[in-house]
Amino acid sequence: MADDGNDETMEDSVPATSSTVARGGLTPEASRLFRVYKTVAAMLSKRGYMVPRDMRDMTPSAFTDKFGEYPARESLTILVEKADDETNQLFVFFPEDEKVGVKPIKIYTDRMKEEAVSNAVLVLRVDITPFAKQAVQEMSDSFRIEHFKEAELLVDITEHQLVRTSCLEQEVQ
C-alpha cells in the first residue's frame, strides 16, 4: 500500500507504515499483546505446563488470524495443565481494566471454582487495587493467583543474553 500522505484509514485495515512493518504488521496494541502472549507461553512451558506448539511458535500473522487486529483481552485467556499431572491446571487471564479491582477477581475465582482450577496468573494492564490485592491474599487457601504487569512481560528476561544460566537453575531449585 503506497503512502499518499492521507491519514484516513479504513476501520478494518492498517496502513503499512514503517512502524507496523517493524511490528510484523500488527497494530501497536496487538504488537504489545503478542509479545506478552509469547512471554507467557514461554514462562508456562518453563514451569512444566503443556503449552501447545502453535502457541509457543506463534507468529504475528498467526496472532492476528486467531485474535484479530484489535484483540479483545478476554479472548487471550489460556488454560494449561502440567505435563506430569493433568489435574494441576492453570488459567492465564488478561483483565480489561487498567486497575483490576475485586469484582473481576471474583469473576475469575468463580470460573476457577466451576472448572476445578486452583492456579491462575493475571496479566495486568497497569496494576491491581489494594482491595483486590487483599482479596487475592484472603483467597490464598483456596487459590494461588499470581499477577504480573503487562510491562514486565514484554520481554522474556530468561532469554536475555546477559542472564546467566546459573541464575535460572537456582530459580528452578
Buried (B, 14 or more C-beta within 10 A) or exposed (E): EEEEEEEEEEEEEBBEEEEBEEBBBBBEEBBBBBBBBBBBBBBBBBBBBEBEEEBEEBEBEEBBEBBEBEBEBEEBEBEBBBEEEEEBBBBBBBBEBEEBBBEBBEEBBEBBEEEEBBBBBBBBBEBBBEEBBEBBEEBEEEBBBEBBBBEEBBEBEBEEEEEEEEEEEEEEE
